[in-house]
Amino acid sequence: MTKILITGANGQLGTELRHLLDEEGISYDAFDSREMDITDQAAVDRRFAECQPEIVFHCAAFTAVDPAEDEKKELNWAVNETGTKNVAMAAQQAGATLVYISTDYVFDGTNAGEYQADAPTNPKNEYGKAKLAGEQLVEEIMDKYYIIRTSWVFGQYGKNFVYTMLRLAKDHDRLTVVADQVGRPTWTRTLAEFMVYAVEKQIPYGLYQLSNDGSCSWYEFASEILKDQPVEVAPVTSEQYPQKAYRPRHSIMSLDKVKAAGFKPIAWQDALVSFLKQVD
């Protein structure tokens, strides 16, 4: 049986992936940051020597976008750049296939149309810059790899926008949500399914972009989340809701490449319905 190693085992995506593999009866070794500190090359090498993985799902990441700008800047780079380098070097040494998760924040969000996978990158915040550095290291180090960019991630096993909206709706009659930032929501289940699909089907190595189908603004996303709740959702501009880190205004990534590989992501609205049934 193929040996699988998962980093970031207890994160939002790592937990989703573990549940999916459990359902399919696929065994794996999975480590969180306490069990394998990816910023420590020696610690990574020890785990890889023990497990001898053939597939590495690199789900570990620092994803707190605003703190990454200042007080957590060093940690952001340590995890997303140095940590990714350490994992990639160990995976290459083991002869494994690496699956690395990246972000739409590698783009500046000024493109009017969809971003193709080979579109020029121009990250405007520290998180996006560090994740792009991770991409470049994977490309430099690995022979066998999948880089999967995703966006607006929500799922059952962690903090995310859907949970935030549901929580706020309990205590507020009216919520304001940014309406001039547009992108594609991604259910962790769909992302995990594509990660497994890529390695099982042995689709061509390289860079892919995966979200659920369709696009929306954060305001439209919130309105759909709360459509059955007794709360008003009102649109505001990015200027009315300032945030520390720059957010791309228009980061719709093309799904053509994953569809050409035979994977058909469900619409984000359908993904949201399925997710909400899980957490009711």
SULGI-V384407 format. One record per pair of residues at least 24 apart in sequence whose C-alpha atoms are under 7 Angstrom apart, sorted by the first residue. I is the first residue (numbers start at 0). J is the second residue. Records with the same first field share a line. If there is no record, write none. Layout:
I=J ; J
This chain:
1=53
2=27 ; 52 ; 53 ; 54
3=27 ; 28 ; 52 ; 53 ; 54 ; 55
4=28 ; 29 ; 52 ; 54 ; 55 ; 56
5=29 ; 30 ; 55 ; 56 ; 57 ; 58
6=30 ; 31 ; 56 ; 57 ; 58 ; 59
7=31 ; 32 ; 58 ; 59
10=157
11=154 ; 156 ; 157
12=58 ; 187
13=58
14=156
15=156 ; 187 ; 188 ; 191
16=191
37=78 ; 82 ; 85 ; 86
38=77 ; 78 ; 81 ; 82
40=85
43=85 ; 86
44=89
47=89
51=93
52=93 ; 95
53=94 ; 95 ; 96
54=95 ; 96 ; 97
55=90 ; 95 ; 96 ; 97 ; 98
56=97 ; 98 ; 99
57=98 ; 99 ; 100
58=99 ; 100
64=126 ; 244
65=243 ; 244
67=125 ; 126
68=124 ; 125 ; 244
75=126 ; 129
76=129
79=129 ; 130 ; 133
80=129 ; 130 ; 132 ; 133
83=133
84=133 ; 136
87=137 ; 140 ; 141
88=140
91=140 ; 141
96=143 ; 144
97=143 ; 144 ; 145
98=144 ; 145 ; 146
99=145 ; 146 ; 147
100=146 ; 147 ; 148
101=130 ; 146 ; 147 ; 148 ; 149
102=130 ; 148 ; 149 ; 150
103=148 ; 149 ; 150 ; 250
104=247
105=131
107=247
108=247 ; 248 ; 249 ; 250
109=248 ; 249
110=249
113=251 ; 252 ; 253
114=251 ; 252 ; 253
115=252 ; 253
116=206 ; 207 ; 208
123=245
124=244 ; 245
143=204
144=204 ; 205
145=204 ; 205 ; 206
146=205 ; 206 ; 207
147=206 ; 207 ; 208 ; 209
148=207 ; 208 ; 209
149=185 ; 208 ; 209 ; 210
150=183 ; 184 ; 185 ; 210
151=183 ; 184 ; 185
152=184 ; 185 ; 186 ; 187
153=185 ; 186 ; 187
154=186 ; 187 ; 274
161=224
164=221
168=230
172=230 ; 231
173=230 ; 231 ; 232
174=231 ; 232 ; 233
175=232 ; 233 ; 234 ; 235
176=217 ; 218 ; 233 ; 234 ; 235
177=217 ; 218 ; 234 ; 235 ; 236 ; 237
178=216 ; 217 ; 218 ; 234 ; 235 ; 236
179=216 ; 236 ; 237 ; 248
180=216 ; 217 ; 247 ; 248 ; 249
181=214 ; 215 ; 216 ; 217 ; 248 ; 249 ; 250 ; 251
182=214 ; 215 ; 216 ; 249 ; 250 ; 251
183=210 ; 211 ; 213 ; 214 ; 215 ; 251
184=210 ; 211 ; 267
185=210 ; 211 ; 267
186=211 ; 270
189=264
202=260
207=256 ; 257
208=252 ; 253 ; 254 ; 257
209=254 ; 257
211=264 ; 265 ; 266 ; 267
212=264 ; 265 ; 266 ; 267
213=266 ; 267
214=251
